[in-house]
Amino acid sequence: MKKSPEKITLGLLQHPCGPDPEANFATVLTAARAAAADGAQVICTQELFRTEYFCQIENHDIFRLAEPIPGPTTEVFQALARELGVVVVASLFENRAPGLFHNTAAVIDADGTLLGTYRKMHIPDDPLYYEKFYFTPGDQGFRTWDTAFGRLGVLICWDQWFPEAARLTALAGAEVLLCPTAIGWHPSEKAAEGAAQHAAWQTIQRSHAVANGCYVAAINRVGHEVPAGGDGLEFWGQSFVAAPSGEVIAEAGNAQAETLLVEIDRAQVNEARTHWPFLRDRRIDAYDGLTERFLDA
Amino acid sequence: MKKSPEKITLGLLQHPCGPDPEANFATVLTAARAAAADGAQVICTQELFRTEYFCQIENHDIFRLAEPIPGPTTEVFQALARELGVVVVASLFENRAPGLFHNTAAVIDADGTLLGTYRKMHIPDDPLYYEKFYFTPGDQGFRTWDTAFGRLGVLICWDQWFPEAARLTALAGAEVLLCPTAIGWHPSEKAAEGAAQHAAWQTIQRSHAVANGCYVAAINRVGHEVPAGGDGLEFWGQSFVAAPSGEVIAEAGNAQAETLLVEIDRAQVNEARTHWPFLRDRRIDAYDGLTERFLDA
C-alpha cells in the first residue's frame, strides 16, 4: 500500500451543466485548478459532468457524445493530475466498443497514471432517468484503488441506494466512497415529496458510512435541465461528505456551482471500526441469500 | 398468504426495567392490554423486557434468568394474544439447552399460535454490552412469519447495524422489520458523542426502510441502569417507526414509559418498491463477495 498522508483534502466539484460539453469541461478544469490551489488532493466530478443529463430522453444521436477511456478527456485529466499532483476521479460516458456504452468513472493517480475504471453496476430506469437505454451495466464489479491519497472506491448515482455496493467496496478496502451523482426533483413532485426524497438520498449514503466505517462523499449537479421539454429535472445539488460516524461534515447548497473542500482523517476509519465493530461480527455464514433475487422459494 | 387488513396498528412498548422480572412482566402485560384496547394489532416488546440489561456484567448466576421457549412467558403471551386477537412479538432470554442460551424473539399469532422464534444473529461485545458471554449467535438465519396482521420479520438490536440482516429479512418477505433494542449512552460519552450515536442508530434503521421499501420499527428501553456500579448505561428510548420512504412517522421520548401506537399501510411497501425499484436492479451476479470476511486476497 502506498504511503498516504493521514489527512487528505477532498475537492468535490458541483456545478450546473449547459448544452456545450467543451464549455462544461472548461468549467470543471477551472474549478479543479482552483480546488488544487486551495489544497484539494482528491478531486472528483459530478456524474457525467461533460453534458446535460441526457438520459431524460432516448435519442440515438446522443451516443456520439461517448468517448473511449483512455481517450481525450482522460488524457487532459492525466496531464492535469501530473501537473498539480492530485488524484482525479472523473465521471464519463464511455464508448467501449461499437454499440457498447457504460457510465464510467476514470481514476487517475497523482502522477497522472490512469489506474483504472469503475463502470456503474446498477442502472436505473425511471421517468426521465432512462439510463438502461444508454448504459450497459458494469462487468468489473466493485473496485478500489490505492492512490497517493488513500484507498478510494467509486459508486455512481443509482449504486448509492444499494447497501451491497457500499459493503463490497468497503470490503475491498475503500477508505472513501466517492459517489458522482445526478439526482433531482421532478418539479411536479417537489412540493409534496421533495424533502423526503432528498432525506432518503442523504440517509442511505450516511448509512453506508455508518455500516462500513468509512467516508462517503456525494457529488451532485445543480440546475434545472429541460432537454425534452416538459418540466425537466431540477437537480438538487447538496453534495456532501459523511464521516465514518455518519455525521455530515460538509454540505453544499442546492442551487449553484460550489466546490466542497473537505479535510478527512484516514485514522477515523480505524477509529470508527473499532468502536463500532461491525466488520468483526458480520455473519458471513448466513449471507448466502444475498445472491438471490427473492427468498420465496 | 393470510388475508391481512391493508392498514395495521403497531403497539410498541417502551419502558424502564426494575430488578424484579415479574414486576417488569406485569408492566408489559398491562401496557399490552392498554395498547390492544387502543387498537394495536401487532404488539412488540423492547429487547429482554423482563430484566434489567444484565449484559453490563458477566455473572454466571444470571443464566438462571433464562427460560425455555415455549415456556412460562410465551404461554402467558399466547393466552393474551388469543384473548385480545393480537400478534405478539416478545424478546426473551432463551435457555435452549444446558449451557446454550440465545437472545430470542418469540412470534405469536393473533390466535395464540407460537409461530416460531428469531434468534439474534449478530452478538455484540463492547464495554457494558458483554453479550458474547451470554448468547450463542442464532443458527436459524433471517426469518419472517405470515401473521394475521402482515408478514413480519424481527431483528434484535446489534442486528440493526447490518444491512445484510435487513436485506435478507426483506427478501424473505417482511413488510415490517420489528427491532427490539437495548441501546443507550455511556454517561461519560453522552455530551460529546451522544447526539451522533443516536443519529447513527436512527439513520441506519431508516436506511433499511429506504433500501428495502418496508416499515422499520425500533423498540428501545429507557432508564439509567447501574447493575455493576460505575456509571452504567442510560438507555435512550426514542422508539420509532420509519415508513418505506425512510420518513420517521412516529417517535417516542427518551425518558419514560411510552406506548407508540402507529398505523401502517401495507400498500406503501409496493408503492415504495415500484417508485424506488431497488429490488428490480440488485446485481445478484456480483454480490458473491458479501459472504467473505474481507476482500484482501
HADDOCK unambig.tbl for C-alpha pairs under 7 A between the chains (distance, minus, plus):
assign (segid A and resid 122 and name CA) (segid B and resid 281 and name CA) 6.22 0.50 0.50
assign (segid A and resid 122 and name CA) (segid B and resid 282 and name CA) 6.97 0.50 0.50
assign (segid A and resid 122 and name CA) (segid B and resid 283 and name CA) 6.81 0.50 0.50
assign (segid A and resid 141 and name CA) (segid B and resid 286 and name CA) 6.11 0.50 0.50
assign (segid A and resid 161 and name CA) (segid B and resid 211 and name CA) 6.27 0.50 0.50
assign (segid A and resid 162 and name CA) (segid B and resid 211 and name CA) 6.58 0.50 0.50
assign (segid A and resid 163 and name CA) (segid B and resid 163 and name CA) 6.27 0.50 0.50
assign (segid A and resid 164 and name CA) (segid B and resid 287 and name CA) 6.97 0.50 0.50
assign (segid A and resid 168 and name CA) (segid B and resid 289 and name CA) 6.57 0.50 0.50
assign (segid A and resid 168 and name CA) (segid B and resid 290 and name CA) 6.49 0.50 0.50
assign (segid A and resid 171 and name CA) (segid B and resid 294 and name CA) 4.94 0.50 0.50
assign (segid A and resid 171 and name CA) (segid B and resid 295 and name CA) 5.29 0.50 0.50
assign (segid A and resid 172 and name CA) (segid B and resid 294 and name CA) 6.79 0.50 0.50
assign (segid A and resid 172 and name CA) (segid B and resid 295 and name CA) 4.84 0.50 0.50
assign (segid A and resid 172 and name CA) (segid B and resid 296 and name CA) 6.38 0.50 0.50
assign (segid A and resid 196 and name CA) (segid B and resid 247 and name CA) 6.66 0.50 0.50
assign (segid A and resid 200 and name CA) (segid B and resid 210 and name CA) 6.56 0.50 0.50
assign (segid A and resid 200 and name CA) (segid B and resid 245 and name CA) 6.88 0.50 0.50
assign (segid A and resid 200 and name CA) (segid B and resid 246 and name CA) 5.79 0.50 0.50
assign (segid A and resid 203 and name CA) (segid B and resid 203 and name CA) 5.99 0.50 0.50
assign (segid A and resid 203 and name CA) (segid B and resid 207 and name CA) 6.02 0.50 0.50
assign (segid A and resid 204 and name CA) (segid B and resid 207 and name CA) 4.82 0.50 0.50
assign (segid A and resid 207 and name CA) (segid B and resid 203 and name CA) 6.03 0.50 0.50
assign (segid A and resid 207 and name CA) (segid B and resid 204 and name CA) 4.84 0.50 0.50
assign (segid A and resid 207 and name CA) (segid B and resid 207 and name CA) 6.17 0.50 0.50
assign (segid A and resid 210 and name CA) (segid B and resid 200 and name CA) 6.57 0.50 0.50
assign (segid A and resid 211 and name CA) (segid B and resid 161 and name CA) 6.27 0.50 0.50
assign (segid A and resid 211 and name CA) (segid B and resid 162 and name CA) 6.59 0.50 0.50
assign (segid A and resid 245 and name CA) (segid B and resid 200 and name CA) 6.89 0.50 0.50
assign (segid A and resid 246 and name CA) (segid B and resid 200 and name CA) 5.79 0.50 0.50
assign (segid A and resid 247 and name CA) (segid B and resid 196 and name CA) 6.68 0.50 0.50
assign (segid A and resid 281 and name CA) (segid B and resid 122 and name CA) 6.23 0.50 0.50
assign (segid A and resid 282 and name CA) (segid B and resid 122 and name CA) 6.99 0.50 0.50
assign (segid A and resid 283 and name CA) (segid B and resid 122 and name CA) 6.81 0.50 0.50
assign (segid A and resid 284 and name CA) (segid B and resid 291 and name CA) 4.56 0.50 0.50
assign (segid A and resid 284 and name CA) (segid B and resid 292 and name CA) 6.19 0.50 0.50
assign (segid A and resid 284 and name CA) (segid B and resid 293 and name CA) 6.75 0.50 0.50
assign (segid A and resid 285 and name CA) (segid B and resid 291 and name CA) 6.80 0.50 0.50
assign (segid A and resid 286 and name CA) (segid B and resid 141 and name CA) 6.14 0.50 0.50
assign (segid A and resid 287 and name CA) (segid B and resid 164 and name CA) 6.98 0.50 0.50
assign (segid A and resid 287 and name CA) (segid B and resid 290 and name CA) 7.00 0.50 0.50
assign (segid A and resid 287 and name CA) (segid B and resid 291 and name CA) 5.79 0.50 0.50
assign (segid A and resid 288 and name CA) (segid B and resid 291 and name CA) 6.51 0.50 0.50
assign (segid A and resid 289 and name CA) (segid B and resid 168 and name CA) 6.58 0.50 0.50
assign (segid A and resid 290 and name CA) (segid B and resid 168 and name CA) 6.50 0.50 0.50
assign (segid A and resid 291 and name CA) (segid B and resid 284 and name CA) 4.57 0.50 0.50
assign (segid A and resid 291 and name CA) (segid B and resid 285 and name CA) 6.79 0.50 0.50
assign (segid A and resid 291 and name CA) (segid B and resid 287 and name CA) 5.79 0.50 0.50
assign (segid A and resid 291 and name CA) (segid B and resid 288 and name CA) 6.51 0.50 0.50
assign (segid A and resid 292 and name CA) (segid B and resid 284 and name CA) 6.19 0.50 0.50
assign (segid A and resid 293 and name CA) (segid B and resid 284 and name CA) 6.74 0.50 0.50
assign (segid A and resid 294 and name CA) (segid B and resid 171 and name CA) 4.95 0.50 0.50
assign (segid A and resid 294 and name CA) (segid B and resid 172 and name CA) 6.79 0.50 0.50
assign (segid A and resid 295 and name CA) (segid B and resid 171 and name CA) 5.31 0.50 0.50
assign (segid A and resid 295 and name CA) (segid B and resid 172 and name CA) 4.85 0.50 0.50
assign (segid A and resid 296 and name CA) (segid B and resid 172 and name CA) 6.39 0.50 0.50
